[in-house]
């Protein structure tokens, strides 16, 4: 399962993601896609943020069971602290 959380992105980006994932709430997309599709969606998304922000969460084999990527300024910084993900609020 993958989760994309988007803030302040163009509607076209949300439309593109909705082809692959369900938009459960505005800007929150959930679905099950391959790692290749997940990475392609992230690559597609980054240049189209235009001042918005995005967070991608996906399962992986680590202590917490997930990994993440973030881009833009969501007001929070996700940090990897020796393999444990922490959030610092700005």
PDB file with one MODEL, atoms N, CA, C and O in Angstrom:
MODEL        1
ATOM      1  N   UNK A   1       0.840  -1.170   0.000  1.00  0.00           N
ATOM      2  CA  UNK A   1       0.000   0.000   0.000  1.00  0.00           C
ATOM      3  C   UNK A   1       0.888   1.237   0.000  1.00  0.00           C
ATOM      4  O   UNK A   1       1.917   1.280   0.674  1.00  0.00           O
ATOM      5  N   UNK A   2       0.481   2.220  -0.751  1.00  0.00           N
ATOM      6  CA  UNK A   2       1.180   3.503  -0.754  1.00  0.00           C
ATOM      7  C   UNK A   2       0.197   4.606  -0.387  1.00  0.00           C
ATOM      8  O   UNK A   2      -0.998   4.502  -0.662  1.00  0.00           O
ATOM      9  N   UNK A   3       0.707   5.656   0.232  1.00  0.00           N
ATOM     10  CA  UNK A   3      -0.091   6.821   0.594  1.00  0.00           C
ATOM     11  C   UNK A   3       0.641   8.064   0.102  1.00  0.00           C
ATOM     12  O   UNK A   3       1.814   8.267   0.417  1.00  0.00           O
ATOM     13  N   UNK A   4      -0.041   8.877  -0.655  1.00  0.00           N
ATOM     14  CA  UNK A   4       0.464  10.190  -1.064  1.00  0.00           C
ATOM     15  C   UNK A   4      -0.379  11.232  -0.334  1.00  0.00           C
ATOM     16  O   UNK A   4      -1.607  11.145  -0.316  1.00  0.00           O
ATOM     17  N   UNK A   5       0.283  12.209   0.264  1.00  0.00           N
ATOM     18  CA  UNK A   5      -0.412  13.332   0.892  1.00  0.00           C
ATOM     19  C   UNK A   5       0.079  14.604   0.210  1.00  0.00           C
ATOM     20  O   UNK A   5       1.265  14.930   0.256  1.00  0.00           O
ATOM     21  N   UNK A   6      -0.835  15.305  -0.411  1.00  0.00           N
ATOM     22  CA  UNK A   6      -0.491  16.496  -1.190  1.00  0.00           C
ATOM     23  C   UNK A   6      -1.147  17.724  -0.600  1.00  0.00           C
ATOM     24  O   UNK A   6      -2.277  17.664  -0.114  1.00  0.00           O
ATOM     25  N   UNK A   7      -0.432  18.846  -0.644  1.00  0.00           N
ATOM     26  CA  UNK A   7      -0.982  20.131  -0.214  1.00  0.00           C
ATOM     27  C   UNK A   7      -0.654  21.169  -1.269  1.00  0.00           C
ATOM     28  O   UNK A   7       0.473  21.244  -1.758  1.00  0.00           O
ATOM     29  N   UNK A   8      -1.644  21.960  -1.608  1.00  0.00           N
ATOM     30  CA  UNK A   8      -1.471  23.106  -2.506  1.00  0.00           C
ATOM     31  C   UNK A   8      -0.831  22.726  -3.837  1.00  0.00           C
ATOM     32  O   UNK A   8       0.097  23.391  -4.295  1.00  0.00           O
ATOM     33  N   UNK A   9      -1.323  21.663  -4.452  1.00  0.00           N
ATOM     34  CA  UNK A   9      -0.817  21.260  -5.766  1.00  0.00           C
ATOM     35  C   UNK A   9      -1.882  21.554  -6.814  1.00  0.00           C
ATOM     36  O   UNK A   9      -3.064  21.639  -6.479  1.00  0.00           O
ATOM     37  N   UNK A  10      -1.495  21.710  -8.060  1.00  0.00           N
ATOM     38  CA  UNK A  10      -2.470  21.945  -9.121  1.00  0.00           C
ATOM     39  C   UNK A  10      -3.468  20.780  -9.238  1.00  0.00           C
ATOM     40  O   UNK A  10      -3.131  19.629  -8.963  1.00  0.00           O
ATOM     41  N   UNK A  11      -4.686  21.100  -9.648  1.00  0.00           N
ATOM     42  CA  UNK A  11      -5.732  20.079  -9.773  1.00  0.00           C
ATOM     43  C   UNK A  11      -5.344  18.990 -10.768  1.00  0.00           C
ATOM     44  O   UNK A  11      -5.758  17.840 -10.623  1.00  0.00           O
ATOM     45  N   UNK A  12      -4.551  19.348 -11.779  1.00  0.00           N
ATOM     46  CA  UNK A  12      -4.148  18.346 -12.777  1.00  0.00           C
ATOM     47  C   UNK A  12      -3.309  17.240 -12.152  1.00  0.00           C
ATOM     48  O   UNK A  12      -3.375  16.088 -12.582  1.00  0.00           O
ATOM     49  N   UNK A  13      -2.524  17.584 -11.143  1.00  0.00           N
ATOM     50  CA  UNK A  13      -1.700  16.576 -10.468  1.00  0.00           C
ATOM     51  C   UNK A  13      -2.600  15.602  -9.711  1.00  0.00           C
ATOM     52  O   UNK A  13      -2.398  14.388  -9.746  1.00  0.00           O
ATOM     53  N   UNK A  14      -3.589  16.159  -9.032  1.00  0.00           N
ATOM     54  CA  UNK A  14      -4.522  15.293  -8.307  1.00  0.00           C
ATOM     55  C   UNK A  14      -5.275  14.397  -9.281  1.00  0.00           C
ATOM     56  O   UNK A  14      -5.532  13.230  -8.987  1.00  0.00           O
ATOM     57  N   UNK A  15      -5.626  14.942 -10.438  1.00  0.00           N
ATOM     58  CA  UNK A  15      -6.317  14.141 -11.445  1.00  0.00           C
ATOM     59  C   UNK A  15      -5.461  12.997 -11.957  1.00  0.00           C
ATOM     60  O   UNK A  15      -5.944  11.885 -12.171  1.00  0.00           O
ATOM     61  N   UNK A  16      -4.180  13.291 -12.150  1.00  0.00           N
ATOM     62  CA  UNK A  16      -3.271  12.243 -12.635  1.00  0.00           C
ATOM     63  C   UNK A  16      -3.124  11.128 -11.595  1.00  0.00           C
ATOM     64  O   UNK A  16      -3.156   9.947 -11.942  1.00  0.00           O
ATOM     65  N   UNK A  17      -2.966  11.500 -10.332  1.00  0.00           N
ATOM     66  CA  UNK A  17      -2.824  10.473  -9.288  1.00  0.00           C
ATOM     67  C   UNK A  17      -4.100   9.657  -9.125  1.00  0.00           C
ATOM     68  O   UNK A  17      -4.045   8.475  -8.785  1.00  0.00           O
ATOM     69  N   UNK A  18      -5.246  10.281  -9.366  1.00  0.00           N
ATOM     70  CA  UNK A  18      -6.509   9.558  -9.190  1.00  0.00           C
ATOM     71  C   UNK A  18      -6.688   8.462 -10.231  1.00  0.00           C
ATOM     72  O   UNK A  18      -7.565   7.612 -10.076  1.00  0.00           O
ATOM     73  N   UNK A  19      -5.879   8.461 -11.287  1.00  0.00           N
ATOM     74  CA  UNK A  19      -5.906   7.351 -12.245  1.00  0.00           C
ATOM     75  C   UNK A  19      -5.378   6.068 -11.619  1.00  0.00           C
ATOM     76  O   UNK A  19      -5.771   4.969 -12.009  1.00  0.00           O
ATOM     77  N   UNK A  20      -4.483   6.216 -10.645  1.00  0.00           N
ATOM     78  CA  UNK A  20      -3.811   5.063 -10.062  1.00  0.00           C
ATOM     79  C   UNK A  20      -4.256   4.770  -8.638  1.00  0.00           C
ATOM     80  O   UNK A  20      -4.220   3.623  -8.193  1.00  0.00           O
ATOM     81  N   UNK A  21      -4.681   5.820  -7.920  1.00  0.00           N
ATOM     82  CA  UNK A  21      -4.959   5.689  -6.490  1.00  0.00           C
ATOM     83  C   UNK A  21      -6.319   6.288  -6.159  1.00  0.00           C
ATOM     84  O   UNK A  21      -6.862   7.079  -6.931  1.00  0.00           O
ATOM     85  N   UNK A  22      -6.865   5.909  -5.013  1.00  0.00           N
ATOM     86  CA  UNK A  22      -8.120   6.485  -4.540  1.00  0.00           C
ATOM     87  C   UNK A  22      -7.832   7.742  -3.731  1.00  0.00           C
ATOM     88  O   UNK A  22      -6.933   7.751  -2.889  1.00  0.00           O
ATOM     89  N   UNK A  23      -8.592   8.798  -3.985  1.00  0.00           N
ATOM     90  CA  UNK A  23      -8.442  10.024  -3.209  1.00  0.00           C
ATOM     91  C   UNK A  23      -9.475   9.982  -2.092  1.00  0.00           C
ATOM     92  O   UNK A  23     -10.634  10.346  -2.291  1.00  0.00           O
ATOM     93  N   UNK A  24      -9.045   9.532  -0.911  1.00  0.00           N
ATOM     94  CA  UNK A  24      -9.968   9.348   0.208  1.00  0.00           C
ATOM     95  C   UNK A  24     -10.454  10.665   0.770  1.00  0.00           C
ATOM     96  O   UNK A  24     -11.612  10.781   1.171  1.00  0.00           O
ATOM     97  N   UNK A  25      -9.595  11.648   0.805  1.00  0.00           N
ATOM     98  CA  UNK A  25      -9.909  13.016   1.215  1.00  0.00           C
ATOM     99  C   UNK A  25      -9.132  13.924   0.278  1.00  0.00           C
ATOM    100  O   UNK A  25      -8.219  13.459  -0.404  1.00  0.00           O
ATOM    101  N   UNK A  26      -9.465  15.190   0.226  1.00  0.00           N
ATOM    102  CA  UNK A  26      -8.702  16.065  -0.667  1.00  0.00           C
ATOM    103  C   UNK A  26      -7.207  16.008  -0.378  1.00  0.00           C
ATOM    104  O   UNK A  26      -6.757  16.362   0.712  1.00  0.00           O
ATOM    105  N   UNK A  27      -6.458  15.563  -1.356  1.00  0.00           N
ATOM    106  CA  UNK A  27      -5.005  15.503  -1.231  1.00  0.00           C
ATOM    107  C   UNK A  27      -4.456  14.254  -0.596  1.00  0.00           C
ATOM    108  O   UNK A  27      -3.239  14.127  -0.461  1.00  0.00           O
ATOM    109  N   UNK A  28      -5.309  13.317  -0.196  1.00  0.00           N
ATOM    110  CA  UNK A  28      -4.845  12.073   0.424  1.00  0.00           C
ATOM    111  C   UNK A  28      -5.196  10.917  -0.510  1.00  0.00           C
ATOM    112  O   UNK A  28      -6.370  10.606  -0.715  1.00  0.00           O
ATOM    113  N   UNK A  29      -4.171  10.287  -1.070  1.00  0.00           N
ATOM    114  CA  UNK A  29      -4.344   9.217  -2.041  1.00  0.00           C
ATOM    115  C   UNK A  29      -3.797   7.917  -1.464  1.00  0.00           C
ATOM    116  O   UNK A  29      -2.723   7.895  -0.863  1.00  0.00           O
ATOM    117  N   UNK A  30      -4.548   6.836  -1.654  1.00  0.00           N
ATOM    118  CA  UNK A  30      -4.150   5.534  -1.129  1.00  0.00           C
ATOM    119  C   UNK A  30      -4.355   4.494  -2.217  1.00  0.00           C
ATOM    120  O   UNK A  30      -5.307   4.566  -2.994  1.00  0.00           O
ATOM    121  N   UNK A  31      -3.447   3.526  -2.262  1.00  0.00           N
ATOM    122  CA  UNK A  31      -3.611   2.450  -3.223  1.00  0.00           C
ATOM    123  C   UNK A  31      -2.488   1.446  -3.120  1.00  0.00           C
ATOM    124  O   UNK A  31      -1.562   1.590  -2.322  1.00  0.00           O
ATOM    125  N   UNK A  32      -2.594   0.428  -3.945  1.00  0.00           N
ATOM    126  CA  UNK A  32      -1.572  -0.607  -3.992  1.00  0.00           C
ATOM    127  C   UNK A  32      -1.046  -0.658  -5.416  1.00  0.00           C
ATOM    128  O   UNK A  32      -1.748  -1.079  -6.336  1.00  0.00           O
ATOM    129  N   UNK A  33       0.183  -0.228  -5.585  1.00  0.00           N
ATOM    130  CA  UNK A  33       0.834  -0.247  -6.890  1.00  0.00           C
ATOM    131  C   UNK A  33       2.225  -0.843  -6.714  1.00  0.00           C
ATOM    132  O   UNK A  33       2.730  -0.952  -5.596  1.00  0.00           O
ATOM    133  N   UNK A  34       2.831  -1.224  -7.821  1.00  0.00           N
ATOM    134  CA  UNK A  34       4.183  -1.785  -7.753  1.00  0.00           C
ATOM    135  C   UNK A  34       5.182  -0.694  -7.382  1.00  0.00           C
ATOM    136  O   UNK A  34       4.882   0.497  -7.466  1.00  0.00           O
ATOM    137  N   UNK A  35       6.361  -1.115  -6.974  1.00  0.00           N
ATOM    138  CA  UNK A  35       7.417  -0.153  -6.632  1.00  0.00           C
ATOM    139  C   UNK A  35       7.782   0.689  -7.851  1.00  0.00           C
ATOM    140  O   UNK A  35       8.095   1.872  -7.720  1.00  0.00           O
ATOM    141  N   UNK A  36       7.744   0.088  -9.017  1.00  0.00           N
ATOM    142  CA  UNK A  36       8.061   0.833 -10.240  1.00  0.00           C
ATOM    143  C   UNK A  36       7.040   1.942 -10.475  1.00  0.00           C
ATOM    144  O   UNK A  36       7.418   3.080 -10.753  1.00  0.00           O
ATOM    145  N   UNK A  37       5.760   1.623 -10.366  1.00  0.00           N
ATOM    146  CA  UNK A  37       4.708   2.633 -10.563  1.00  0.00           C
ATOM    147  C   UNK A  37       4.794   3.691  -9.477  1.00  0.00           C
ATOM    148  O   UNK A  37       4.643   4.878  -9.768  1.00  0.00           O
ATOM    149  N   UNK A  38       5.034   3.294  -8.234  1.00  0.00           N
ATOM    150  CA  UNK A  38       5.177   4.250  -7.134  1.00  0.00           C
ATOM    151  C   UNK A  38       6.290   5.252  -7.427  1.00  0.00           C
ATOM    152  O   UNK A  38       6.108   6.460  -7.275  1.00  0.00           O
ATOM    153  N   UNK A  39       7.443   4.735  -7.849  1.00  0.00           N
ATOM    154  CA  UNK A  39       8.578   5.616  -8.137  1.00  0.00           C
ATOM    155  C   UNK A  39       8.300   6.502  -9.343  1.00  0.00           C
ATOM    156  O   UNK A  39       8.712   7.661  -9.364  1.00  0.00           O
ATOM    157  N   UNK A  40       7.610   5.975 -10.343  1.00  0.00           N
ATOM    158  CA  UNK A  40       7.265   6.786 -11.515  1.00  0.00           C
ATOM    159  C   UNK A  40       6.279   7.886 -11.138  1.00  0.00           C
ATOM    160  O   UNK A  40       6.391   9.010 -11.629  1.00  0.00           O
ATOM    161  N   UNK A  41       5.321   7.580 -10.277  1.00  0.00           N
ATOM    162  CA  UNK A  41       4.380   8.606  -9.823  1.00  0.00           C
ATOM    163  C   UNK A  41       5.103   9.694  -9.054  1.00  0.00           C
ATOM    164  O   UNK A  41       4.808  10.876  -9.231  1.00  0.00           O
ATOM    165  N   UNK A  42       6.046   9.316  -8.204  1.00  0.00           N
ATOM    166  CA  UNK A  42       6.813  10.308  -7.444  1.00  0.00           C
ATOM    167  C   UNK A  42       7.649  11.176  -8.389  1.00  0.00           C
ATOM    168  O   UNK A  42       7.706  12.395  -8.227  1.00  0.00           O
ATOM    169  N   UNK A  43       8.287  10.555  -9.360  1.00  0.00           N
ATOM    170  CA  UNK A  43       9.089  11.292 -10.338  1.00  0.00           C
ATOM    171  C   UNK A  43       8.221  12.257 -11.137  1.00  0.00           C
ATOM    172  O   UNK A  43       8.641  13.372 -11.446  1.00  0.00           O
ATOM    173  N   UNK A  44       7.009  11.821 -11.468  1.00  0.00           N
ATOM    174  CA  UNK A  44       6.063  12.681 -12.193  1.00  0.00           C
ATOM    175  C   UNK A  44       5.641  13.861 -11.316  1.00  0.00           C
ATOM    176  O   UNK A  44       5.508  14.986 -11.798  1.00  0.00           O
ATOM    177  N   UNK A  45       5.436  13.596 -10.046  1.00  0.00           N
ATOM    178  CA  UNK A  45       4.861  14.572  -9.133  1.00  0.00           C
ATOM    179  C   UNK A  45       5.801  15.726  -8.789  1.00  0.00           C
ATOM    180  O   UNK A  45       5.364  16.876  -8.749  1.00  0.00           O
ATOM    181  N   UNK A  46       7.050  15.451  -8.547  1.00  0.00           N
ATOM    182  CA  UNK A  46       7.996  16.445  -8.010  1.00  0.00           C
ATOM    183  C   UNK A  46       8.068  17.724  -8.852  1.00  0.00           C
ATOM    184  O   UNK A  46       7.938  18.811  -8.290  1.00  0.00           O
ATOM    185  N   UNK A  47       8.268  17.646 -10.159  1.00  0.00           N
ATOM    186  CA  UNK A  47       8.369  18.914 -10.914  1.00  0.00           C
ATOM    187  C   UNK A  47       7.048  19.666 -11.024  1.00  0.00           C
ATOM    188  O   UNK A  47       7.043  20.825 -11.437  1.00  0.00           O
ATOM    189  N   UNK A  48       5.931  19.042 -10.667  1.00  0.00           N
ATOM    190  CA  UNK A  48       4.619  19.676 -10.819  1.00  0.00           C
ATOM    191  C   UNK A  48       4.075  20.259  -9.518  1.00  0.00           C
ATOM    192  O   UNK A  48       2.934  20.721  -9.495  1.00  0.00           O
ATOM    193  N   UNK A  49       4.847  20.254  -8.439  1.00  0.00           N
ATOM    194  CA  UNK A  49       4.349  20.740  -7.156  1.00  0.00           C
ATOM    195  C   UNK A  49       4.065  22.238  -7.174  1.00  0.00           C
ATOM    196  O   UNK A  49       3.079  22.680  -6.585  1.00  0.00           O
ATOM    197  N   UNK A  50       4.894  23.017  -7.826  1.00  0.00           N
ATOM    198  CA  UNK A  50       4.694  24.462  -7.993  1.00  0.00           C
ATOM    199  C   UNK A  50       4.361  25.160  -6.664  1.00  0.00           C
ATOM    200  O   UNK A  50       3.344  25.842  -6.543  1.00  0.00           O
ATOM    201  N   UNK A  51       5.236  24.972  -5.682  1.00  0.00           N
ATOM    202  CA  UNK A  51       5.049  25.619  -4.388  1.00  0.00           C
ATOM    203  C   UNK A  51       4.275  24.783  -3.385  1.00  0.00           C
ATOM    204  O   UNK A  51       4.202  25.149  -2.212  1.00  0.00           O
ATOM    205  N   UNK A  52       3.706  23.694  -3.807  1.00  0.00           N
ATOM    206  CA  UNK A  52       2.976  22.806  -2.900  1.00  0.00           C
ATOM    207  C   UNK A  52       3.926  21.831  -2.227  1.00  0.00           C
ATOM    208  O   UNK A  52       5.146  21.962  -2.327  1.00  0.00           O
ATOM    209  N   UNK A  53       3.358  20.865  -1.550  1.00  0.00           N
ATOM    210  CA  UNK A  53       4.184  19.872  -0.878  1.00  0.00           C
ATOM    211  C   UNK A  53       3.585  18.489  -1.055  1.00  0.00           C
ATOM    212  O   UNK A  53       2.391  18.335  -1.311  1.00  0.00           O
ATOM    213  N   UNK A  54       4.435  17.496  -0.914  1.00  0.00           N
ATOM    214  CA  UNK A  54       4.002  16.109  -1.069  1.00  0.00           C
ATOM    215  C   UNK A  54       4.776  15.210  -0.114  1.00  0.00           C
ATOM    216  O   UNK A  54       5.958  15.426   0.155  1.00  0.00           O
ATOM    217  N   UNK A  55       4.089  14.211   0.383  1.00  0.00           N
ATOM    218  CA  UNK A  55       4.700  13.171   1.200  1.00  0.00           C
ATOM    219  C   UNK A  55       4.248  11.840   0.631  1.00  0.00           C
ATOM    220  O   UNK A  55       3.067  11.641   0.344  1.00  0.00           O
ATOM    221  N   UNK A  56       5.186  10.942   0.472  1.00  0.00           N
ATOM    222  CA  UNK A  56       4.905   9.578   0.013  1.00  0.00           C
ATOM    223  C   UNK A  56       5.299   8.627   1.126  1.00  0.00           C
ATOM    224  O   UNK A  56       6.413   8.700   1.644  1.00  0.00           O
ATOM    225  N   UNK A  57       4.382   7.724   1.501  1.00  0.00           N
ATOM    226  CA  UNK A  57       4.640   6.719   2.525  1.00  0.00           C
ATOM    227  C   UNK A  57       4.418   5.354   1.891  1.00  0.00           C
ATOM    228  O   UNK A  57       3.406   5.132   1.226  1.00  0.00           O
ATOM    229  N   UNK A  58       5.354   4.444   2.093  1.00  0.00           N
ATOM    230  CA  UNK A  58       5.236   3.118   1.493  1.00  0.00           C
ATOM    231  C   UNK A  58       5.882   2.073   2.413  1.00  0.00           C
ATOM    232  O   UNK A  58       6.781   2.390   3.191  1.00  0.00           O
ATOM    233  N   UNK A  59       5.418   0.847   2.314  1.00  0.00           N
ATOM    234  CA  UNK A  59       5.943  -0.195   3.200  1.00  0.00           C
ATOM    235  C   UNK A  59       7.355  -0.614   2.812  1.00  0.00           C
ATOM    236  O   UNK A  59       7.713  -0.651   1.634  1.00  0.00           O
ATOM    237  N   UNK A  60       8.126  -0.919   3.807  1.00  0.00           N
ATOM    238  CA  UNK A  60       9.464  -1.449   3.575  1.00  0.00           C
ATOM    239  C   UNK A  60       9.866  -2.283   4.784  1.00  0.00           C
ATOM    240  O   UNK A  60       9.185  -2.271   5.808  1.00  0.00           O
ATOM    241  N   UNK A  61      10.950  -2.990   4.664  1.00  0.00           N
ATOM    242  CA  UNK A  61      11.384  -3.907   5.716  1.00  0.00           C
ATOM    243  C   UNK A  61      12.351  -3.198   6.665  1.00  0.00           C
ATOM    244  O   UNK A  61      13.561  -3.411   6.595  1.00  0.00           O
ATOM    245  N   UNK A  62      11.811  -2.352   7.556  1.00  0.00           N
ATOM    246  CA  UNK A  62      12.627  -1.714   8.586  1.00  0.00           C
ATOM    247  C   UNK A  62      11.869  -1.803   9.919  1.00  0.00           C
ATOM    248  O   UNK A  62      10.823  -2.448   9.989  1.00  0.00           O
ATOM    249  N   UNK A  63      12.380  -1.173  10.954  1.00  0.00           N
ATOM    250  CA  UNK A  63      11.791  -1.301  12.290  1.00  0.00           C
ATOM    251  C   UNK A  63      10.339  -0.823  12.339  1.00  0.00           C
ATOM    252  O   UNK A  63       9.502  -1.463  12.975  1.00  0.00           O
ATOM    253  N   UNK A  64      10.033   0.287  11.678  1.00  0.00           N
ATOM    254  CA  UNK A  64       8.679   0.839  11.702  1.00  0.00           C
ATOM    255  C   UNK A  64       7.784   0.265  10.613  1.00  0.00           C
ATOM    256  O   UNK A  64       6.567   0.445  10.652  1.00  0.00           O
ATOM    257  N   UNK A  65       8.366  -0.411   9.659  1.00  0.00           N
ATOM    258  CA  UNK A  65       7.575  -1.054   8.611  1.00  0.00           C
ATOM    259  C   UNK A  65       7.194  -0.143   7.465  1.00  0.00           C
ATOM    260  O   UNK A  65       6.432  -0.543   6.585  1.00  0.00           O
ATOM    261  N   UNK A  66       7.707   1.072   7.459  1.00  0.00           N
ATOM    262  CA  UNK A  66       7.422   1.981   6.355  1.00  0.00           C
ATOM    263  C   UNK A  66       8.602   2.917   6.132  1.00  0.00           C
ATOM    264  O   UNK A  66       9.476   3.074   6.984  1.00  0.00           O
ATOM    265  N   UNK A  67       8.592   3.525   4.964  1.00  0.00           N
ATOM    266  CA  UNK A  67       9.559   4.564   4.614  1.00  0.00           C
ATOM    267  C   UNK A  67       8.775   5.721   4.027  1.00  0.00           C
ATOM    268  O   UNK A  67       7.586   5.588   3.735  1.00  0.00           O
ATOM    269  N   UNK A  68       9.420   6.825   3.857  1.00  0.00           N
ATOM    270  CA  UNK A  68       8.732   7.989   3.324  1.00  0.00           C
ATOM    271  C   UNK A  68       9.673   8.820   2.483  1.00  0.00           C
ATOM    272  O   UNK A  68      10.896   8.713   2.575  1.00  0.00           O
ATOM    273  N   UNK A  69       9.067   9.645   1.668  1.00  0.00           N
ATOM    274  CA  UNK A  69       9.779  10.685   0.930  1.00  0.00           C
ATOM    275  C   UNK A  69       8.953  11.940   1.091  1.00  0.00           C
ATOM    276  O   UNK A  69       7.727  11.868   1.177  1.00  0.00           O
ATOM    277  N   UNK A  70       9.596  13.073   1.134  1.00  0.00           N
ATOM    278  CA  UNK A  70       8.846  14.328   1.204  1.00  0.00           C
ATOM    279  C   UNK A  70       9.510  15.360   0.312  1.00  0.00           C
ATOM    280  O   UNK A  70      10.712  15.310   0.051  1.00  0.00           O
ATOM    281  N   UNK A  71       8.704  16.285  -0.140  1.00  0.00           N
ATOM    282  CA  UNK A  71       9.175  17.364  -1.010  1.00  0.00           C
ATOM    283  C   UNK A  71       8.329  18.590  -0.727  1.00  0.00           C
ATOM    284  O   UNK A  71       7.134  18.472  -0.453  1.00  0.00           O
ATOM    285  N   UNK A  72       8.926  19.747  -0.790  1.00  0.00           N
ATOM    286  CA  UNK A  72       8.196  20.971  -0.499  1.00  0.00           C
ATOM    287  C   UNK A  72       8.271  21.283   0.978  1.00  0.00           C
ATOM    288  O   UNK A  72       9.072  20.690   1.701  1.00  0.00           O
ATOM    289  N   UNK A  73       7.441  22.210   1.434  1.00  0.00           N
ATOM    290  CA  UNK A  73       7.467  22.633   2.834  1.00  0.00           C
ATOM    291  C   UNK A  73       6.097  22.403   3.475  1.00  0.00           C
ATOM    292  O   UNK A  73       5.260  23.305   3.462  1.00  0.00           O
ATOM    293  N   UNK A  74       5.851  21.221   4.032  1.00  0.00           N
ATOM    294  CA  UNK A  74       4.552  20.948   4.647  1.00  0.00           C
ATOM    295  C   UNK A  74       4.425  21.496   6.058  1.00  0.00           C
ATOM    296  O   UNK A  74       3.402  21.268   6.703  1.00  0.00           O
ATOM    297  N   UNK A  75       5.445  22.226   6.572  1.00  0.00           N
ATOM    298  CA  UNK A  75       5.398  22.736   7.941  1.00  0.00           C
ATOM    299  C   UNK A  75       5.939  21.742   8.945  1.00  0.00           C
ATOM    300  O   UNK A  75       6.035  22.049  10.133  1.00  0.00           O
ATOM    301  N   UNK A  76       6.285  20.586   8.494  1.00  0.00           N
ATOM    302  CA  UNK A  76       6.880  19.549   9.339  1.00  0.00           C
ATOM    303  C   UNK A  76       8.043  18.940   8.592  1.00  0.00           C
ATOM    304  O   UNK A  76       8.020  18.809   7.368  1.00  0.00           O
ATOM    305  N   UNK A  77       9.049  18.576   9.337  1.00  0.00           N
ATOM    306  CA  UNK A  77      10.201  17.949   8.722  1.00  0.00           C
ATOM    307  C   UNK A  77      10.284  16.511   9.217  1.00  0.00           C
ATOM    308  O   UNK A  77      10.350  16.250  10.418  1.00  0.00           O
ATOM    309  N   UNK A  78      10.279  15.602   8.277  1.00  0.00           N
ATOM    310  CA  UNK A  78      10.409  14.192   8.616  1.00  0.00           C
ATOM    311  C   UNK A  78      11.894  13.855   8.629  1.00  0.00           C
ATOM    312  O   UNK A  78      12.609  14.124   7.663  1.00  0.00           O
ATOM    313  N   UNK A  79      12.355  13.265   9.731  1.00  0.00           N
ATOM    314  CA  UNK A  79      13.783  12.983   9.882  1.00  0.00           C
ATOM    315  C   UNK A  79      14.009  11.494  10.154  1.00  0.00           C
ATOM    316  O   UNK A  79      13.226  10.832  10.835  1.00  0.00           O
ATOM    317  N   UNK A  80      15.090  11.009   9.603  1.00  0.00           N
ATOM    318  CA  UNK A  80      15.514   9.639   9.844  1.00  0.00           C
ATOM    319  C   UNK A  80      16.562   9.692  10.951  1.00  0.00           C
ATOM    320  O   UNK A  80      17.674  10.169  10.724  1.00  0.00           O
ATOM    321  N   UNK A  81      16.223   9.211  12.145  1.00  0.00           N
ATOM    322  CA  UNK A  81      17.125   9.215  13.287  1.00  0.00           C
ATOM    323  C   UNK A  81      17.577   7.790  13.559  1.00  0.00           C
ATOM    324  O   UNK A  81      16.918   7.043  14.282  1.00  0.00           O
ATOM    325  N   UNK A  82      18.698   7.426  12.977  1.00  0.00           N
ATOM    326  CA  UNK A  82      19.277   6.088  13.111  1.00  0.00           C
ATOM    327  C   UNK A  82      18.254   4.999  12.797  1.00  0.00           C
ATOM    328  O   UNK A  82      18.136   4.012  13.523  1.00  0.00           O
ATOM    329  N   UNK A  83      17.528   5.192  11.718  1.00  0.00           N
ATOM    330  CA  UNK A  83      16.563   4.197  11.264  1.00  0.00           C
ATOM    331  C   UNK A  83      15.169   4.384  11.825  1.00  0.00           C
ATOM    332  O   UNK A  83      14.247   3.679  11.417  1.00  0.00           O
ATOM    333  N   UNK A  84      14.988   5.316  12.752  1.00  0.00           N
ATOM    334  CA  UNK A  84      13.681   5.601  13.338  1.00  0.00           C
ATOM    335  C   UNK A  84      13.205   6.956  12.810  1.00  0.00           C
ATOM    336  O   UNK A  84      13.906   7.957  12.957  1.00  0.00           O
ATOM    337  N   UNK A  85      12.039   6.995  12.208  1.00  0.00           N
ATOM    338  CA  UNK A  85      11.533   8.233  11.648  1.00  0.00           C
ATOM    339  C   UNK A  85      10.898   9.088  12.730  1.00  0.00           C
ATOM    340  O   UNK A  85      10.079   8.610  13.515  1.00  0.00           O
ATOM    341  N   UNK A  86      11.283  10.357  12.766  1.00  0.00           N
ATOM    342  CA  UNK A  86      10.744  11.324  13.708  1.00  0.00           C
ATOM    343  C   UNK A  86      10.245  12.532  12.938  1.00  0.00           C
ATOM    344  O   UNK A  86      10.668  12.766  11.806  1.00  0.00           O
ATOM    345  N   UNK A  87       9.345  13.306  13.545  1.00  0.00           N
ATOM    346  CA  UNK A  87       8.804  14.508  12.927  1.00  0.00           C
ATOM    347  C   UNK A  87       9.168  15.696  13.794  1.00  0.00           C
ATOM    348  O   UNK A  87       8.954  15.686  15.006  1.00  0.00           O
ATOM    349  N   UNK A  88       9.721  16.720  13.159  1.00  0.00           N
ATOM    350  CA  UNK A  88       9.941  17.973  13.872  1.00  0.00           C
ATOM    351  C   UNK A  88       8.998  19.011  13.277  1.00  0.00           C
ATOM    352  O   UNK A  88       8.900  19.163  12.059  1.00  0.00           O
ATOM    353  N   UNK A  89       8.308  19.720  14.164  1.00  0.00           N
ATOM    354  CA  UNK A  89       7.328  20.722  13.746  1.00  0.00           C
ATOM    355  C   UNK A  89       8.010  22.076  13.715  1.00  0.00           C
ATOM    356  O   UNK A  89       8.704  22.458  14.657  1.00  0.00           O
ATOM    357  N   UNK A  90       7.806  22.796  12.623  1.00  0.00           N
ATOM    358  CA  UNK A  90       8.466  24.085  12.444  1.00  0.00           C
ATOM    359  C   UNK A  90       7.552  25.202  12.876  1.00  0.00           C
ATOM    360  O   UNK A  90       7.929  26.372  12.801  1.00  0.00           O
TER     361      UNK A  90
ENDMDL
END
